[in-house]
C-alpha cells in the first residue's frame, strides 16, 4: 500500500511495527533490506528502491542494502550508487541470495566493491548454460542458438514446492493485481491508447522473470523494442502456454484458471 511504502524507512529502522505503530526505545533496525528498484502503486511507478536506501543511509542505517532489478542494463549504474551493497536480477536463486545476504550481514564475507559483480556467482542455471565457451571453434559458435525454454524455475531451487505453488497461483492468476495477466492487460491498454509503454513493459518484465516465465520475459523485451499488435498476441499465447506447462510440471493445479 502507499502507507507501507512511505513508512518503509521507519519500519527498517525499527521505529514502527508491521501495523505502522510506534515502537519504544531502543529501536532495533533490520540487518538487511531488500528493495525492488521500481516500486509500483496501482500498476504505475511510485518510488525507486535506491531513493529508500539513500534515505535509510541518511538516517543512520548501517546494515546490508540490496536492490532487485528486472533490467540488467540498469544494474551497473545502480551498483555504483552510494549505499547500495548488492544488485541482483529478479530471477536470482532465492536460497543463494539469502545465504549471501546473511554472510554479508554477519561479516563472514565483505561487502563487494562492485555490487553487481556478485550476481555472477549466483546467476541462474539457464543463463549460465547459455554462455558461450571461449574454447569453442568458430564453426560451432556459428550454429543456431537453441530455442529459449518456456519456463525457468532454477531460481526457486531450495524453496518448498507448496510455497512455489502459492507464488505461481498469484503470479499467473488472470485477475489478481500484480499478476502477469493484469500487467499484460495494462501494457496492451497503454499500447492501444498510444501511451508510453516503458513503465508497463518494465513491470511485466519484472513479474515474468520473478515468475519463471523465461520465454515471455524475452518476448516482452522484444515488444518493448518493437511494439506491435502481433507481438502482443504472441505474448498472450505464450502466457497461456506457460500456464499449461506449469500444470504439467506440477507447479499449478490441473484445474487452475479453466475458462480464462
Secondary structure, 3 states (H helix, E strand, C coil): CHHHHHCHHHHHCCCECCCCCECCCCCCCCCEEEEECEEEECCEEEEEHHHHHHHHHHCCCCCEEEEEECCHHHHHHHHCCCCCCEEEECCCCHHHHHHHHHHHHCCCCCCCCCHHHHHHHCCCHHHHHHCCCCCCCHHHHCCCCCCCCCCCCHHHCCCCHHHHHHHHHHHCCCCCCCCHHHHHHHHHHHHHCCCCCHHHHHHHHHHHHHCCCHHHHHHHHHHHHCCCHHHHHHHHHHHHHHHHHHHHCCCCCCCCCCCC
